[in-house]
Amino acid sequence: MKEDSCIFCKIANGEIPSATIYEDEQFRVILDLGPASKGHALILPKEHFADVCALPETWAAKVLPLGAKIGAAMKQALGCSGFNLVQNNGASAGQTVFHFHMHVIPRYDDGAKIVTWTPKNPSQEELAQIAETIKSAL
């Protein structure tokens, strides 16, 4: 199902023009208008799913292989040395459009650091407690 007010539904279904690099029955892959690096792309499902938690398993099973296919093509065509697959869920995680999408971000040896964090040093007891808390919600 599509959502009439969703910009990514409109782009994914061709109602709004985009620089499309791949399309099949379920997905459209476009170049991001605010790229983190040259060739930054978005994988958009043609149906509306708010985030990965709403994405059906049959659709989810196709996203990772598609990301790998796009990333491999970027390495060949753009000469990048690697790529990130990034998928944000919720505003606090950086999601700004609430239509599931995955970023495929080419990475270049001389490029800026894009996806980084400062590792913490939790104790084994803290890790065990957090693990039990999460397992209780599964």
C-alpha positions, -999 to +999 in steps of 0.1 A: +000+000+000+012+035-008+007+065+014-005+096-005+014+121+016+047+102+016+074+118-006+094+085-008+062+067-020+059+092-048+096+090-058+096+052-056+066+050-078+078+075-104+054+103-095+084+126-087+114+124-110+147+111-096+181+100-107+172+063-107+201+038-109+180+006-105+144-005-105+124-037-103+088-046-093+094-038-056+122-013-053+136+018-069+172+029-061+179+066-065+208+089-060+204+109-027+198+146-032+220+154-002+248+128-006+274+120+020+298+110-008+298+108-046+272+081-056+253+080-023+221+061-031+188+052-014+170+019-017+132+027-016+104+001-015+075+009-038+051+001-009+050+022+023+066+007+054+074+032+082+106+015+092+124-018+094+100-030+121+071-026+097+089-042+067+076-077+060+102-105+060+097-112+023+107-076+015+135-075+041+151-106+026+156-087-007+170-055+007+205-068+018+212-086-015+201-055-034+224-033-012+253-057-020+245-055-057+244-017-058+275-015-036+295-038-059+283-018-090+295+014-072+330-002-066+333-011-102+318+021-118+329+048-093+362+032-081+352+035-044+371+011-022+341+001+000+306+011+009+283+014+040+248+001+042+230+024+066+194+021+078+180+044+104+149+037+125+132+066+145+141+102+148+167+097+175+185+073+151+185+099+123+154+088+104+140+120+088+116+104+062+094+077+078+093+054+048+118+025+051+149+031+031+185+020+031+214+042+023+242+028+001+271+051+007+303+047-014+335+051+006+367+064-008+402+060+006+407+097+008+371+104+018+356+118+050+347+096+079+309+092+077+297+064+100+317+065+132+313+063+170+335+064+200+336+029+215+326+027+252+339+002+277+310-015+296+317-041+323+308-078+316+281-075+343+266-045+326+266-063+292+250-094+308+222-072+324+215-054+291+214-087+273+189-101+297+167-070+295+166-072+257+160-110+257+130-105+280+114-084+253+119-109+224 
